[in-house]
Amino acid sequence: MTRQPLPPFEVCVQSGQLAVRQALRKVFEALRPLDLDVEEAGTIEIVLAEVLNNIVEHAYPPTGPAGPIAIHFIQQPDGLRVKVMDQGNKLPDEKVPLVTAAPLDVELQDMPEGGFGWLLIQHLAKDVTYARVGKENHLNMRLAVGLPS
């Protein structure tokens, strides 16, 4: 079965406790025509959940005001291009963190806490870039899903 191209679309939510769940529900409703397999859907869910959780926790921390989160999608021959924008706090050093896998062969009390999100994002997504544009964060990436079959 040949997949039909998906028209570009956008999902917008307000940051907060339910933002990630709401955004993922809207994303998968819009992606339904692609008939994604389990692995493709899992990749999208992991990457977007990590990105959105970072925004909700760090860009718009619970102690501060909520703000908008917009996710733009464009299907291209090499996958799904995703742009996530928010008006929250910028990334430290205004760049995507360089991360490496922490050693896991250590005692339980010496295991690192957190920091795995960016590792997952960079492992599962391609062409990950970040820019602060005015007062907005722009995170761009490509997910190799929904490719023509």
Buried (B, 14 or more C-beta within 10 A) or exposed (E): EEBEEBEEBEBEBEBBEEBBEBBBEBBBEBBEEBEBEEEBBEBBEBBBBBBBEBBBBEBBEEEEEBBBBBBBBBBEEEBBBBBBBBBBBBBEEEEBBEBEEEEEEEEEEEEEEEEBBBBBBBEBBEEBEBBEEEEBBBBBBBBEBBBEE
